[in-house]
Amino acid sequence: MNTIIDWKDMYSVGNAELDLQHKKLFDLINALYASYQTDKAHPRVKETLDELVAYVNYHFSFEEDLMQKCNYPDYERHCGIHRKMTDNVKEMLKKQSELESGAMVMELTPFLRKWITQHILRTDKHYSSYIKS
């Protein structure tokens, strides 16, 4: 499978469940990229994109619930970052009807790759000491 992003140990946040969820997000981003590379058919790309969006929502909810339970002091700011990312993706998806599916994927996948790696390294790593495996 063609990949656009690979999991590395440096992305670990020290919590087994969150690391598994982050790996799943990497896999879904790669699947979205590969679905366009191997089969430019709109239905497969849309199916993969729908799965990715649903899983992002699940992950953010899980992560935010865990942060809240652990009384993470930067909880509100972190949730705001999640909302901003979700809003950015929604805005990109609105363009989907205007763009050929491939163009949307080629715009979205580099954005997601950059966002998730920077978010894990710069934001998620801060809660590691509060959230234990």
VEXDREN-2710 file (C-alpha; in Angstrom, 1 decimal):
% VEXDREN-2710
k/r/px/py/pz
1/MET/0.0/0.0/0.0
2/ASN/1.2/3.5/-0.8
3/THR/1.7/5.5/2.4
4/ILE/1.9/9.1/3.1
5/ILE/2.7/8.8/6.8
6/ASP/4.4/6.2/8.9
7/TRP/4.1/5.6/12.7
8/LYS/7.4/6.1/14.6
9/ASP/8.0/5.5/18.3
10/MET/8.5/9.2/18.8
11/TYR/4.8/9.7/18.4
12/SER/4.0/7.6/21.4
13/VAL/2.1/9.5/24.2
14/GLY/2.8/6.8/26.8
15/ASN/-0.7/5.4/26.8
16/ALA/-1.3/2.2/25.0
17/GLU/-4.9/2.9/24.0
18/LEU/-4.2/6.4/22.7
19/ASP/-1.1/5.1/20.8
20/LEU/-3.3/2.4/19.1
21/GLN/-5.9/5.1/18.2
22/HIS/-3.2/7.4/16.8
23/LYS/-1.8/4.4/14.8
24/LYS/-5.3/3.8/13.5
25/LEU/-5.6/7.4/12.4
26/PHE/-2.3/7.0/10.5
27/ASP/-3.6/3.9/8.9
28/LEU/-6.8/5.7/7.8
29/ILE/-4.9/8.6/6.4
30/ASN/-2.8/6.1/4.4
31/ALA/-5.9/4.3/3.3
32/LEU/-7.4/7.5/2.0
33/TYR/-4.3/8.3/0.1
34/ALA/-4.0/4.7/-1.2
35/SER/-7.7/4.6/-2.2
36/TYR/-7.1/7.6/-4.5
37/GLN/-3.8/6.2/-5.8
38/THR/-5.1/2.7/-6.7
39/ASP/-8.8/3.4/-7.5
40/LYS/-9.7/7.0/-8.3
41/ALA/-13.3/6.0/-8.2
42/HIS/-15.3/8.4/-6.1
43/PRO/-17.3/5.9/-4.0
44/ARG/-14.2/4.2/-2.5
45/VAL/-12.5/7.5/-1.7
46/LYS/-15.8/8.8/-0.1
47/GLU/-16.2/5.5/1.9
48/THR/-12.6/5.8/3.3
49/LEU/-13.1/9.5/4.0
50/ASP/-16.3/8.8/5.9
51/GLU/-14.6/6.2/8.0
52/LEU/-11.7/8.6/8.8
53/VAL/-14.1/11.4/9.8
54/ALA/-16.1/9.0/12.1
55/TYR/-12.9/7.7/13.7
56/VAL/-11.5/11.2/14.3
57/ASN/-14.7/12.1/16.1
58/TYR/-14.5/8.9/18.2
59/HIS/-10.8/9.5/19.0
60/PHE/-11.3/13.2/20.0
61/SER/-14.2/12.2/22.2
62/PHE/-12.2/9.4/23.9
63/GLU/-9.1/11.6/24.3
64/GLU/-11.1/14.5/25.7
65/ASP/-13.0/12.3/28.1
66/LEU/-9.7/10.8/29.4
67/MET/-8.1/14.3/29.8
68/GLN/-11.2/15.4/31.8
69/LYS/-11.1/12.4/34.0
70/CYS/-7.4/13.1/34.8
71/ASN/-8.0/16.8/35.4
72/TYR/-5.7/17.8/32.7
73/PRO/-5.1/21.5/33.2
74/ASP/-4.9/22.4/29.5
75/TYR/-8.1/20.6/28.7
76/GLU/-10.1/23.5/27.3
77/ARG/-7.3/24.7/25.0
78/HIS/-6.7/21.2/23.8
79/CYS/-10.4/20.7/23.0
80/GLY/-10.4/24.0/21.1
81/ILE/-7.5/22.7/19.0
82/HIS/-9.6/19.6/18.2
83/ARG/-12.6/21.8/17.2
84/LYS/-10.5/24.0/15.0
85/MET/-9.1/21.0/13.2
86/THR/-12.6/19.5/12.8
87/ASP/-13.8/22.8/11.4
88/ASN/-10.9/23.0/8.9
89/VAL/-11.7/19.5/7.6
90/LYS/-15.4/20.3/7.3
91/GLU/-14.5/23.4/5.3
92/MET/-12.3/21.3/3.0
93/LEU/-15.1/18.7/2.6
94/LYS/-17.6/21.4/1.6
95/LYS/-15.4/22.0/-1.4
96/GLN/-15.8/18.3/-2.3
97/SER/-18.8/19.0/-4.4
98/GLU/-16.9/21.6/-6.2
99/LEU/-13.7/19.6/-6.6
100/GLU/-12.9/16.4/-8.4
101/SER/-12.5/13.8/-5.7
102/GLY/-8.8/13.3/-6.4
103/ALA/-8.0/17.0/-6.0
104/MET/-9.8/17.0/-2.6
105/VAL/-7.7/14.0/-1.5
106/MET/-4.5/15.5/-2.7
107/GLU/-5.3/18.7/-0.7
108/LEU/-6.6/16.8/2.4
109/THR/-4.0/14.1/2.9
110/PRO/-0.9/16.4/3.3
111/PHE/-2.9/18.6/5.6
112/LEU/-3.9/15.6/7.7
113/ARG/-0.3/14.2/7.7
114/LYS/1.1/17.5/8.9
115/TRP/-1.7/18.2/11.4
116/ILE/-1.6/14.8/13.2
117/THR/2.2/14.6/13.5
118/GLN/2.5/18.2/14.8
119/HIS/-0.5/17.7/17.0
120/ILE/0.9/14.6/18.7
121/LEU/4.4/16.0/19.1
122/ARG/3.4/19.5/20.2
123/THR/0.1/19.1/21.9
124/ASP/-0.7/15.5/22.9
125/LYS/2.7/14.9/24.4
126/HIS/1.8/17.5/27.1
127/TYR/-0.8/15.3/28.6
128/SER/1.5/12.2/28.9
129/SER/2.4/12.8/32.5
130/TYR/-1.3/13.1/33.4
131/ILE/-2.6/10.1/31.5
132/LYS/-1.0/6.8/32.5
133/SER/-1.4/3.6/30.5
END
